[in-house]
Amino acid sequence: MSKVYFYYSAMNAGKSTVLLQSSYNYQERGMRTLLFMPALDTRAGYGRIQSRIGLTSDAIALQAADNILERVRLDHMENPVSCVLVDEAQFLTPEQVGQITEVADSLRIPVLCYGLRTDFQGKLFPGSAELLAVADNLIELKTICHCGRKATMNLRIGPDGKAVTVGAQVEIGGNDRYVAMCRRHFKEAFGQE
């Protein structure tokens, strides 16, 4: 039975690196993978996944209205797909998460999703909430806070380096905009001491 896996963490835990390594492992054994990523994340270029350590790969850029099940089904009919991998899975819609469960259940193709659990205010992303509810396997990838404790939160920072406490849930950025922190330091920076 194929499963849906959700690998989640705070920023800078190596999610994209693990995704690209997993895809490489399949490909090295002659198996075909399909990589998806959100179209709104163009930091590495449109339809491109890039890890902080420099690994890159082309990917299918997803819009919120795209049907992942139909895309995978068409590709699979042309040339068998062994695994589907989704980067920045927190940006999936709840409907798309339902579609990836059908990829695993109906097409019998494993789906590996990688993303953040929570936003800069400590709230679940809709895609992450749905994945936490329906994924067969939940795997936390760990990173650390500046104090050495496990980081579980993502602090958005402004140009002045101070915490941003209000704003849109989605604002694409990397180390220039976000810092992974333990809950205690997140609360302190957020003014919730």
Sequence and secondary structure as in RCSB ss.txt:
>XXXX:A:sequence
MSKVYFYYSAMNAGKSTVLLQSSYNYQERGMRTLLFMPALDTRAGYGRIQSRIGLTSDAIALQAADNILERVRLD
HMENPVSCVLVDEAQFLTPEQVGQITEVADSLRIPVLCYGLRTDFQGKLFPGSAELLAVADNLIELKTICHCGRK
ATMNLRIGPDGKAVTVGAQVEIGGNDRYVAMCRRHFKEAFGQE
>XXXX:A:secstr
   EEEEEESTTS HHHHHHHHHHHHHHTT  EEEEEETT  TT TTEEE TTS EEE EEE TT  HHHHHHHH
HHHS   EEEESSGGGS HHHHHHHHHHHHTS   EEEEEESB TTS B HHHHHHHHH SEEEE  EE TTSSE
E EEEEB TTS B  SS S    STTTEEEE HHHHHHHHT  
